[in-house]
């Protein structure tokens, strides 16, 4: 029996503008991941931020700065992927930019 593959693209019903704004403004906290239903990535982002600032406060600035830089680079990557319409929500649907559908 042959497996039928759905070649139709699936697009998320999440707002592109909301996702991009959340990523650009609150990206290091992972708010955009929670909005898109990617809870694991959201927890990863907020954990990096908390750990980075914690290490800065307790006297390990090198470790804290490295963690915050990793979080910032991750945020830039995700924001760029959202901008070009290549980022997926929590159920695997692309968050399309206006006119992509």
N, C-alpha and C positions, 0 to 999 in steps of 0.2 A: 504494500500500500504506500503510495507516494505522499510525502508530507507537503501540505500546501503552505507556501510562504506568502505572507501579506507584503507585497512590495509597496503598498501605499504608505507614505511617510506619516508618522503620528506626531502631532504637535501638542504641546502643553497648553492648558487653558490658563496658566499663570501669566500675569502681566509682564511683558518684556521691560517696559519702562520702570515698573516697581522693582524688578529684579536687578536691573542695572544700577538704579539709584541706591538701593540698599547695599549692593556690592561696592559701589564707589565710596559711599559715605561711611558705612559700618562694616566694611569688608573684613577687617582684621578681627572683628568679633564674631563673624560667621552668621550674621543675621540673615543674609540672603540665602544661605543654605537651609536655614529653618523655614524660610518662606517657601522655598522650592521643594520642601519635603525631603531634603538630604540631611537627615538628622545626625548621622555619623560624621559627616564632613563639618557640620556646624559645631559639634562637640570638639572635633579636632582643632578647628580655628580658635574657639574660645579657650580651649586648654592651652594652646600655644601662647595666646595673649596673657592669660593668667600666670602661666609658668614663667614667661619672659619678664613680666613686671615683678613677680615674686623673687626671681634671682637677682634682679636689679636692687630690690629693697634689702635683701639679706646680705648683700655684699659680694655677689658674683656677677659683676657687670658684663664680663665677656660672654658668659653663657646666656644671660638675659638678652643681650643685644643680638646674639646669633639666633635665638628662638624668635625674636621679633622680626628679624630680617627674613627668616624662612616664612613666617606668617605673611609678611608684606609681599614677598615674591609670589606666594601662593594666591594672594588676593589679586595681584596684577594679572596673573595667568587666567584666573576664573573670570575676572571682569572683561578681559580681552575675548575669551571664549563666548561670553554672553553677547558682547558687542557684535561679533561676526556670526552669531546664530548657530554656534556649534555646541552649546552647553545643554545638558539634559537635566530634567527635574528628577524628583525622587522615584518616579515610576518608569523612567527611561524615555520620556518624550522630550523632543527638542523644544527649547524656549525660543520661539521664532521672533526675529525682528520684524517690524511692520513691513508688509509686502513680501515676506519670505514664503508664506503659505501658498 
